[in-house]
Amino acid sequence: MSGPLLTRIDHVGIACRDLDEAAARYAELFGLTVVCRETNDEQGVHEAMLEVSLAPAGGSYVQLLQPTRPDSPVGRFLDRRGEGIHHIGYGVDDVEAALATLDGQGVRLIDRRPRHGSMGAAIAFLHPRDLGGVLTELVQARPGQARD
Amino acid sequence: MSGPLLTRIDHVGIACRDLDEAAARYAELFGLTVVCRETNDEQGVHEAMLEVSLAPAGGSYVQLLQPTRPDSPVGRFLDRRGEGIHHIGYGVDDVEAALATLDGQGVRLIDRRPRHGSMGAAIAFLHPRDLGGVLTELVQARPGQARD
């Protein structure tokens, strides 16, 4: 590998039961602002992105996730473990290239091809089994977006 | 509040059973480098900091944590939940001032005064009960250190 595959901590994904309440808490206690709010039907989540920092290389966010249905991945996580940290998302320059590299190293991929993520990003999840129990997301930010 | 209390995602803390194996995995798969390795007897952890990014405002790290004893907080976490994400650490400008602010807002503090953290930082933990199940750490980097 010529350089680090991961360029930054893009976000920490946090599962919650009430998105409005959680977003209000992060705003009130920590002064964080919701910069994007959307629903991702494919993943079964309502989500809010709260900006923590915005460096030239890319932003870092708290991503709050409320399931749209109980049988979604985040819904099952809440049932099993309760509210808390669900996954960690890292910035990459090229998510397809990163997936090919990791596939070649034998890492189990949840997504073999990029999917649509928050704020127009191309994202893919890696299976926690090969990564010490950590559900890991790769995030290639949409060019020209605020998170760039 | 005049501005955001949190200035960046400082690190994600990951509980593991074998620090060497976990550090080797992050190096091999993701190209991350261990920039600091130390033992914190007070917290009962052997730890390794792997740098993900280093912006002018401060670095972001993967912090791998292996318990020094089974009855430490990370040891009990491993027993209860297995390997995985243990906590999230955010940068603050002044950890004592941040604790005073959050105490005034009724947030339950695990540490009422700063403790010694990784790489010479002053740190304090907030209780997950008031924060949607997320064990949250405040990190004031040591002046002049690489993480600044």
Interface residues (C-beta under 8 A of the other chain):
Chain A: M1 G3 P4 L5 L6 T7 R8 I9 H11 V12 I14 C16 A22 R25 E28 L29 F30 G31 L32 T33 V52 S53 A55 P56 A57 S60 R81 G82 E83 G84 I85 H87 I88 Y90 G91 L102 Q105 V107 P128 L131 G132 G133 V134
Chain B: M1 G3 P4 L5 L6 T7 R8 I9 H11 V12 I14 C16 A22 R25 E28 L29 F30 G31 L32 T33 V52 S53 A55 P56 A57 S60 R81 G82 E83 G84 I85 H87 I88 Y90 G91 L102 Q105 V107 P128 L131 G132 G133 V134
